[in-house]
Amino acid sequence: MNKRIFLYGIIILITLGCNNNHSTSSSAVVTGHPEATKIGTKVLELGGNAIDASVAVQLALSVCLPSAGNIGGGGFMIYRTFSGEKYALDFREMAPLAAKENMYLDGNGVVIDSLSTYGSLSIGIPGTIDGIFQAHEKFGSIGIDTLFNFAIELAFNGFPITETQANRLNHYQNDFKKFNPNNNYLQKKWEKNDTLKQKDLANTLTIIRDKGRAGFYEGEVAENIIKTIKKNGIISLEDLKNYTSIWRTPIEFAFDEYNVISMPPPSSGGVALGQLFMMLSNFEIQNITHNSMEYIHLLSEIEKRVYVDRSIHLGDDDYFSVPIKKLMSRNYNQQVASQINLSKVTTIDTVSNKTLNESEETTHFSILDQYGNGVAVTTTLNTNYGSKVFVNDGGFLLNNEMDDFSIKPGTPNTYGLIGSEANKIEAGKRMLSSMTPTILEKNNELFLVLGTPGGSTIITSVFQTILNTTLFKMNIKAAVDAPRFHHQWKPNKIYMEEDLYQSSKELIKKLNEIGHIIQQRTSIGHVNAIMTKQDKLSIGADKRGDNDGKLIKH
Ligand code: DON
């Protein structure tokens, strides 16, 4: 047995003896792809802790889920130790030093189509590798070489792609050609079960394994990034070298008997989730029926108001003073909630100018180890395959996260989200996110680990899934699979999953009668979650997509 693991085990045993918090004889991992779940399982079976498994899973996803898993993107992590300590790690991308407020506008101040979503100029400085090393340095127990080796092998030997992946890869062939004139990476007609081998990526991961953080942010890999994007891009070697992920204080708030731990700015997730619950607590909901007209109306009216605040007040707190105290105060949220009319829609603004993108490009995984440590990680390239730019000889994609900035006040981004001063582009700033990795405690013990992709719908999916488990007492699988709906203020409509939309003509009619416009969507989010009840773990891998979970007995 590895010496560090052995020592870790001893420390855990001693600490457990002096602590009321539990460990369990099982562990669990739920991810967006079966290959990543397999690797997470192996690490947990080896005795690794949740952070070890999260490092291996994040690297595995960069191989087996290239549309969202990444080393060229960024994300957020919420971590709760078995003894109840809480951490938030921000490995969000940063705007390059040469970034300017008006960089996506023409001389007349008009937004240039697709410049913030495709190609070299849409790329933020990637944070994933720095995040991995920071998390592992602080909490890892298995040598990082071992954790990298799983992903390196997967990239080198390949794996069978799923049907969803084959369709997705085929769908983006034209974009791959357009944005990679000197590189035909992943360009072919794909079929289900084709083996995806990625030798260049295996090589890049090997360099990072051997050289550490500098293996990505300096030297050969960094130079390949700069060479690839040099024609139109503005990221420099200095930008890469200076990137740093940041440990932040999580957002925490109480809801009934639960304590919710979530992501602070530059994600809007934690604050928005707090506001949703605080507004909701002003209403009598104990006997409300799940997904009834009353429930959908109340939640939509609350959601709408929270997204108004998001668009005005949320941004990178290191650059813009976000009024977190006010937004998270019971008084303020009560005041806003008091404007809700329970029998009809209140129109805050009728402007509606962008429909939502339907695809699920980000990915979320949840892990709970046998020692009782829980971790929730949401990671992304932003939209599917990010900027569509592959690093020449590197075998990996770069993000298009710059579009999450407010590229012009009032102009909606890919997800229809509107921003303002708080989220304007500035050199070195982090773009506002909706990613909401979240952990819940009940009686000071871990109760739920969850999160989801889905752009602007992430926050409301996490909100509704938590309500499914707490208010409606659903088991975790039912809670994750239950149909969802979403309102984000603009456009002024409720997006509703087709199962729910089709379930009752009467429901839609009643919602229309009180003023709601409803738009059907095939699916909203992919929630991946783990629940503990009396030390018994259960997993919820969303039925939407290729999600996969595993419960491990030790
Ligand atoms: O950080 C954000 O909020 C977005 N870049 C996340 C994108 C996303 O979830 C895409 N999946 N549908």
Boltz pocket constraint, residues with backbone or C-beta under 6 A from the ligand:
constraints:
  - pocket:
      binder: B
      contacts: [[A, 359], [A, 360], [A, 361], [A, 362], [A, 380], [A, 381], [A, 382], [A, 383], [A, 401], [A, 404], [A, 432], [A, 433], [A, 434], [A, 435], [A, 452], [A, 453], [A, 454], [A, 455], [A, 456], [A, 458]]
      max_distance: 6.0
